[in-house]
Amino acid sequence: MRWKKYEQKCAILLQSHFKGWIDREIMRRRRNKNYKATVVIPSILRIQSQYRGYAERKMLAILKLEWFNANRIQMTWRTFIAMRLAKELFRKHMERMQGISITKIQRHFRGWWWRRFAYQKKAAEAARRLYACRIIMRGWIRYRDGRRYRTIKESWEVEQSAETLMDLDEERAEILEDLNDIELDIYQREKSLRKVNKRIKEIVHFNEQVALRIPKVDWEIDNPGPKDITQGWYDAFKDEYERLHNQSALAREEMRLCKCKTRDLQTELDTLWLEREDVQIDLDAIGQAEQQEFELIRRMQLARADRKKREEWEKRVRMEKNKWKVDDVRKTVIRQTRYDLDEIAADLKSKRNEEFVSTVSFWKRHDYKKAEKDKLKREVRDRRKHHNDEVEKMGIKNQTIRHTFDAVISGTLDLLKGGSMDMRTDKHDLREDPSNMCRICGRVYCECDLEKKPKGYVETKYHK
């Protein structure tokens, strides 16, 4: 019974709890249904209406904007089409008017240009003759002044060479004087050195004698006899002993002094010997400079003789040409033999375009012809350069010739290195030959105007 009561109590409790939950769920669902009906559904409807109104207004605004933009684009395009058509009509009108104006301007310009050309042709001959006269006069003045300048330059060069030789002679005299002074100083130093060495030998001999004498004197002092004491030999030996010691000390001091003096003299001698070598080098340099000056004078004389000979030959040729003068046909002959110029000109002429053929402008045709002439010059220059390159390739740049030359030089290199100044050809001094340099004025080109020539006077080969 008790268990049944407990089961009933539990069943009642479960039923009460379940029924309570069912009642609460029913109330919650009712409350939710009322909330949905009074709040959610009206809010949804309000939001949908607001959004649909916004979407329709936005769609209407977009349609208005698209209609406005399409209207603007159509108006702009129609305006552009109308303006382009108007411009095309205006361009055609201006081209027609420009063609008429160009024809009129060309007609006037060609008339003016040909009138000016005719006037220039009238004055061209006089201008050409005046220009030819100026060219001839300028050439003659340049030739005359050039000869005068060469003469003055030759005189100046000879004077400069003579002054240089005189300066070198003076320097030689000064160097010889210095060399004599150095030789005298060397002689004096060597003489002093010999005296000092002789004195050193004497001091060494004295020291040896003192070294032999001191033991004897010392023995005499240590072993005196009655006779030595009574006769005063003991005191004499003592004095001699002291004197020998003092003299030995002085000899040693003098030996040191002599050695210092010997070292100083040897240093001075070394310096003097080096100075003598420098002076001798300077003397050799002066000799080489004099030799170069004489070589320069000789080359100037040879160049002067060659130039005189060439000028004489040119004068003879000029006189002969003037005697048998004919028209200069050199350029004509060159033009006749230059077939490549005709080929290049024909090639350029074949490349003319329709614009050149159909143009009525004078300046366009003139510029095109000028451009053709420039192209012709460039082509000729390029061909000449190519020809020169080929010539150099077969000549100075020929590898066979260069290898052969290098092989010859390498084969004779030992012979070339073995050469010396002694193998050169002997050259005489112009100053030793009275026929090449005047003994009175001391110049290669004699400037002496002597009415009474002294006895033994030898006339030089060259006179100023």
QUILIN-V569547 format. One record per run of one state. SS is the DSSP state (~ for helix, > for strand, _ for the rest). FROM is the first residue (numbers start at 1). TO is the last residue. If there is no record, write none. Layout:
SS:FROM:TO
SS:FROM:TO
//
This chain:
_:1:1
~:2:222
_:223:225
~:226:231
_:232:232
~:233:323
_:324:329
~:330:337
_:338:338
~:339:350
_:351:353
~:354:358
_:359:361
~:362:394
_:395:398
~:399:411
_:412:412
~:413:417
_:418:420
~:421:423
_:424:429
~:430:432
_:433:445
>:446:446
_:447:462
>:463:463
_:464:464
//
